[in-house]
């Protein structure tokens, strides 16, 4: 069942014009993990409202979360009838719309998913972030320089990934409480030899293809004894949306490539006993807005921005960070008003200063991380429709995310017993 009434309510209560703000206190992606672990009898963070699992057989020993990176609620509602797995899950399960975090980016949302902390608390505020300890802009999740070189290779420093966010994960906390925790992720992301990516008590399962992933999920669930949590991460939808947009043939083909193996190799071949003691959750970290690359804006061509930017140790301006739909500026002290005037005059965008963002709880309602001011910068610019960036290939993307448009902010939380889907 599609719960469009919840989407309508979120738009009514959380919207300002074209912008939809996060619902951290109830229907938010940040509360998915707490709900999943509560099914297994543990309190590990905030939960979604009880109605998210109303009518779903949640008396389960196994919880499987399949996270489809970039597959928003708008895309789900538009495409689910064309894919039997999604159609059956919608008809026989419960699909509740949630807001993403702000920014509606993988770096921020997935760090929240992993740690249980809101963006204001963990401080990962976008894919690109200025790190004062390095005096450089880095890509956060791969912890690499802008050109992709790992930080440990690019800098002669002891600064590690734990500089970005607390490394103790919800997975470790769950494992310490006796839950068997399994991570099923692409092999280019999940390195079993890197303990920093895993933590104590977590079983890694790298995969090469989605079909291989589905088979691995079935086998992990079949072998489960006692309380078991499984998280499967699928990045392909996000990648194709960036390249071709959400209404392209390539996008539809990618959905089929993912949905079909989940139906045939996981649901249809899962034995009834295992299916009956499992809760399946399918969700996403954000959706996408389709943009026109020809009209996306190169900020370096706008007069009056560069001179207001703070400079790094070499005297060069610190470029905008975050992402093309979540653009943050490190502004020289005393120039905030002038810089804001330029952005509001030249761009179709909402501009917040840091104090406004904190007062509005844009990044969450928790306590800011100690160095939040340095991570955030002085101004946050959220475009209405287009992408904005300083330079680089990001302006060539069709599908984008990170901002406050409903198509990128609303995500599905689909729940059902696999036994109901067979």
ABEGO torsion letter per residue (X at the ends): XBBAAAAAAAAAAABBEABBBBBAABBBAAAAAAAAAAAAGBBBEBBBBAAAABGBBABBABBBBBBBBGBBAAAAAAAAAABAAAAAAAAABBBBBBBBBOBBBAAAAAAAAAAGBBAAAAGBAEABBBBAAAGBBBBAAAGBBAAGBBAAAABBBABBAAAABBABBAAAAAAAAGBBBBBBBBAAABBAABAAAAEBGBBBBBBABAAAAAAAAAAAAAABBEBBBBBBBBAAAAAAAAAAEAABAAAAAAAAAAAAAAAAAAAAABBAAAAAABBBBBBBABBBBBBBAAABBBAAABBGAAAABBBBAAGBBBBBBEBAABBBBBBBBGAAAAAAAAAAAABBBBBBBAAAAAAAGAAEABBBBAAAAAAAEABBBBBAABBBBABEAAAABABBBGBABAAAABBBBBBBBAAAAX
